[in-house]
Amino acid sequence: MGSESGRFKRGEQSRISQWLRRRQKPTAEDPGREREALLLSVAAAGLPLAPAAHPAGYRCSCERIGCPTPARHPLSFAWQTQSTTDRAQIERWARAQPQANFITATGMVHDVLDVPLEAGRSALDRLLAAGIAVGPVAESGGAGDQARMLFFTATRGTPEDEDEWWPCELDCHPETMDEHPGLRWHCRGSYVLVPPAALPGELSVTWLRGMEHPLPDPLTLLETLTDACAQHAGTSDHDPHAVAWPLGR
């Protein structure tokens, strides 16, 4: 009887140990680990990251009354110098702030061409059908023109002739995005949310095409995107440089 009892206890302890190991082992379904892996893949591609606000119900975690861009802005005013690709730092941020969104600072390694969602879908179909190399693409949820598609591209860099470039203080900023429903070019001094990100109203920012796709030259996408934006706005007459507002801060 005693030996049977001992075998039962050892067997039970073994099953408990196995259960505990399974509980402690990270799985692909662990949202925290999946989020961290996606953020690290962005940083590994050279795109600098910094923590951002997150939704608090239908409001922003910054608790600013009337926040103009709830859950869409960096936590720190020093986000440009804070942005990094350092794996250890990003892991610390992600684990210490499990609800935080992240922004990526544009104009250093990459730019982002930001268009209304419907225009983006049309343009993406046309680009892929034409065999044009399209890089990472993200979709940002929202109502009307707040629903956006983000085309990640290589940055234009700093041309030798500064007259060929737009200044950092530009006509349009992230917080005034609703005033410019066409194409916005995020370049030096701007930022976008990087997937995965949560928005108020149970909306999100997600990858349609991930970081496994190389960053293309933005000019290879610009004509198709501006055409799609013009059609979306109900007009066919457009100047690409007038439509593509570069964003800076």
C-alpha positions in Angstrom: 0.0 0.0 0.0 2.8 2.3 0.9 4.7 1.7 -2.3 1.5 2.3 -4.4 0.9 5.5 -2.5 4.5 6.6 -3.2 4.2 5.8 -6.9 0.9 7.8 -7.0 2.5 10.8 -5.3 5.5 10.7 -7.6 3.3 10.4 -10.7 1.1 13.3 -9.5 4.2 15.4 -8.8 5.5 14.6 -12.3 2.2 15.7 -13.9 2.2 18.9 -11.9 5.8 19.6 -12.9 5.0 19.0 -16.6 1.9 21.3 -16.3 4.0 24.1 -14.7 6.6 23.8 -17.4 3.9 24.1 -20.1 2.5 27.1 -18.4 5.8 28.8 -18.0 7.0 28.1 -21.6 6.3 31.0 -24.0 4.1 30.1 -26.9 3.5 31.7 -30.3 0.1 32.7 -29.0 1.5 34.8 -26.2 0.5 38.3 -27.3 3.3 40.0 -25.3 6.0 37.9 -26.9 4.5 38.2 -30.3 4.3 42.0 -29.9 7.9 42.1 -28.8 9.1 39.9 -31.7 7.4 42.2 -34.2 8.9 45.3 -32.7 12.4 43.7 -32.7 12.0 42.7 -36.3 11.4 46.4 -37.1 14.4 47.5 -35.1 16.5 44.7 -36.7 15.7 46.3 -40.1 17.2 49.5 -38.9 14.0 51.5 -38.1 14.4 53.4 -34.8 11.7 53.0 -32.2 10.4 54.9 -29.1 7.5 54.3 -26.8 4.1 55.9 -27.5 0.8 56.5 -25.7 -1.9 53.8 -25.7 -5.7 53.8 -25.5 -7.4 54.3 -22.1 -10.9 53.4 -23.0 -11.8 56.0 -25.7 -9.3 58.4 -24.4 -5.5 58.6 -24.4 -3.2 57.3 -21.7 -1.5 60.7 -21.6 -4.6 62.0 -19.8 -4.4 65.2 -21.7 -7.9 66.7 -22.0 -8.8 66.8 -25.7 -5.6 65.0 -26.8 -5.6 65.7 -30.6 -4.0 62.3 -31.5 -5.0 59.8 -28.8 -2.7 56.8 -28.6 -0.8 58.1 -31.6 2.0 60.2 -30.1 5.3 59.5 -28.4 5.5 59.5 -24.6 8.5 61.8 -24.5 9.2 65.1 -26.1 12.7 63.8 -26.7 11.5 61.0 -28.9 13.9 61.9 -31.8 17.0 61.4 -29.6 15.3 58.6 -27.6 14.5 56.5 -30.7 16.8 53.5 -31.0 17.3 50.1 -32.7 19.0 48.7 -29.6 17.5 45.3 -28.9 18.0 45.4 -25.1 16.5 48.8 -24.7 13.4 47.9 -26.8 12.9 44.7 -24.8 13.1 46.8 -21.5 10.5 49.3 -22.8 8.2 46.5 -24.1 8.3 44.6 -20.9 8.1 47.6 -18.5 5.2 49.1 -20.6 3.2 46.2 -21.9 0.3 48.4 -23.1 2.5 51.1 -24.8 2.4 51.6 -28.5 5.6 52.4 -30.4 6.4 55.0 -33.0 9.2 54.9 -35.5 11.1 58.1 -36.3 11.2 58.7 -40.1 13.8 60.5 -42.2 16.8 58.7 -40.8 16.6 55.2 -42.4 13.1 55.3 -43.9 10.2 57.5 -44.9 6.5 56.6 -44.9 4.0 57.5 -47.6 0.6 57.8 -45.8 -2.6 57.7 -47.7 -6.3 57.2 -47.1 -7.1 53.5 -46.8 -9.3 53.1 -49.9 -6.7 55.0 -52.0 -4.0 52.8 -50.6 -5.8 49.6 -51.4 -6.3 50.7 -55.0 -2.7 51.8 -55.3 -1.3 48.6 -53.8 -3.3 46.4 -56.2 -2.0 48.5 -59.2 1.6 48.5 -58.0 1.7 44.7 -57.4 -0.1 44.1 -60.8 2.6 46.2 -62.5 5.4 44.2 -60.8 6.7 47.2 -58.9 8.6 46.3 -55.7 6.5 47.4 -52.8 8.0 47.3 -49.3 6.4 47.0 -45.9 2.8 48.2 -45.8 0.7 48.8 -42.7 -3.0 49.5 -42.2 -4.3 52.0 -39.6 -7.9 51.7 -38.5 -10.3 54.7 -38.1 -13.4 56.3 -39.5 -13.4 58.0 -42.9 -10.0 59.5 -43.8 -8.7 58.5 -40.4 -8.3 55.0 -41.8 -4.9 55.1 -43.5 -2.5 52.9 -45.3 1.2 53.4 -44.6 3.8 52.5 -47.3 7.3 52.2 -45.8 10.1 53.3 -48.1 13.8 54.1 -48.0 14.5 57.7 -47.1 15.5 60.2 -49.7 18.3 61.3 -47.4 19.8 64.8 -47.6 20.4 65.9 -51.2 23.4 68.0 -52.0 21.2 70.9 -53.1 18.9 71.7 -50.1 16.6 73.6 -52.5 15.5 70.2 -53.7 14.3 69.2 -50.3 11.5 70.3 -48.0 12.4 72.1 -44.8 11.8 70.5 -41.4 9.1 73.0 -40.4 6.4 72.1 -42.8 2.8 73.0 -43.6 1.4 69.8 -42.0 2.1 68.0 -38.7 0.9 64.7 -37.3 -1.6 66.5 -35.0 -3.1 68.3 -38.0 -3.5 65.1 -40.1 -7.3 65.5 -40.5 -6.8 68.8 -42.4 -4.9 67.0 -45.1 -6.8 63.9 -46.2 -4.6 63.2 -49.2 -1.1 61.8 -49.3 1.3 62.7 -46.5 5.1 62.1 -46.8 6.6 61.4 -43.4 10.3 62.4 -43.6 12.8 64.1 -41.4 11.4 65.1 -38.0 8.2 63.1 -38.3 7.0 59.7 -37.0 4.3 57.0 -37.5 2.9 54.3 -35.3 4.5 51.0 -36.0 2.5 47.7 -35.8 1.3 46.2 -33.6 -0.5 49.2 -32.1 -3.8 49.7 -30.5 -6.1 52.7 -31.1 -9.2 53.9 -29.2 -12.4 52.2 -30.2 -10.8 48.7 -30.4 -9.0 49.8 -33.6 -5.4 48.9 -34.5 -2.4 49.3 -36.7 -1.4 46.1 -38.3 1.0 44.8 -41.0 -0.3 43.9 -44.4 3.3 43.3 -45.7 6.0 42.9 -43.1 9.6 43.9 -42.7 10.8 40.9 -44.8 10.1 43.2 -47.8 13.0 45.6 -48.7 12.4 49.3 -48.5 11.8 50.7 -52.0 12.7 54.1 -53.4 9.7 56.3 -52.5 9.7 57.9 -56.0 8.8 54.5 -57.5 5.5 54.5 -55.6 4.7 58.2 -55.7 2.9 58.6 -59.0 0.6 55.6 -58.4 -0.2 56.8 -54.9 -0.9 60.4 -55.9 -3.1 59.1 -58.8 -5.1 56.9 -56.3 -5.4 59.8 -53.8 -6.7 62.1 -56.6 -9.3 59.5 -57.6 -10.2 59.1 -53.9 -10.7 62.9 -53.6 -12.8 62.9 -56.8 -10.4 64.9 -58.9 -8.0 64.0 -61.7 -5.9 67.2 -61.8 -3.0 67.0 -59.4 0.6 67.9 -58.9 2.5 65.2 -57.0 4.5 67.7 -55.0 1.3 69.5 -54.0 -0.4 66.3 -52.9 2.5 64.7 -51.1 2.8 66.9 -48.1 6.0 65.9 -46.3 5.5 65.9 -42.5 8.1 67.3 -40.1 8.1 68.6 -36.6 
